[in-house]
Amino acid sequence: MDTTATIPGAQSIARASRLLRLVTQASADGLAVSDLARRADLTRPTAHRLLMALRHEGLVDQDERTGRWMPGPELYLMGQVAASRYDITTIARDIVRSLAVRTEESAFLSVRRGDETVCLLREEGSFPIRSFVLSESVRFPLGVASAGLAILAFLPPHDVDAYFERHPELAKERGAAHGEKRLRARLRETQERGYAVNPGLIVEGSYGLGAAVFTREGHPQWALSLTGVEFRFGPDRIADLGRTLLAHAHQLSSRIAASSR
């Protein structure tokens, strides 16, 4: 159900939130209002009005010289408070580093945020040829990158059904491989293996493996993942990498459960 159509003011909040996400994803130089409006699918006057309201609350700021928009001081303060509940990077960093050392591939920690995953940590592997599909703060819809595929695979069936209902545009925006039928097949394969495999569906020749990390209550809230070039991900090595990935994901899930007691 689309609550933006039934809750008063929800549409404005959704639009403002979309602008906030775009501002926080931008480079340190910020983004012009025209770029923000285009990416948020808003008219320029609407985007400007919402940005001015967000600026009044300290959530965004505007560079007086360039006119570009960037995160405001209140976002930092809010983030500090939220981190105490949601940020697991401190207890996960050594596990992500261990994963990179053991596999020689780039290793990542991502978190679920609504219908997306956001990368929180990246640790480079020692192998000199690397994939740069993923880095800190990069977002993907659930089911697209290996981390989001792993999380989506272990959500309750009704949540998966609701996700597909909300996002009929996946195949159009991400390619035919992300149509519901083919994506559901990959979800079943992920459940059977225990970890997700992305065989170059985002960038050709760039493979990814992902394993869900669970809350104390058993909800898939995070994921560990590996990325690398295709020739490093043959069938035998994928199986070895998958076992290593699952072991590290289990270790992190256990550590999260212990820390929340």
Buried (B, 14 or more C-beta within 10 A) or exposed (E): EEEEEEEEEEEBEBBBBBBBBBBBBBEEEBBBBEBBBBBBEBEEEBBBBBBEBBBEEBBBBBEEEEEBBBBBEBBEEEEEEEEEEBBBBEEBBEBBBBBBEBBBBBBBBBBBEEBBBBBBBBBEBEBEEBBEBBEEEBBBBBBBBBBBBBBBBBBEEEEBEBBBEEBEEBBEEBEEBBBBEBBBEBBEBBEEBBBBBBBBBBEEEBBBBBBBBBBEEEBBBBBBBBBBBEEBBEEEBBEEBBEBBBBBBBBBBEBBBEEEE
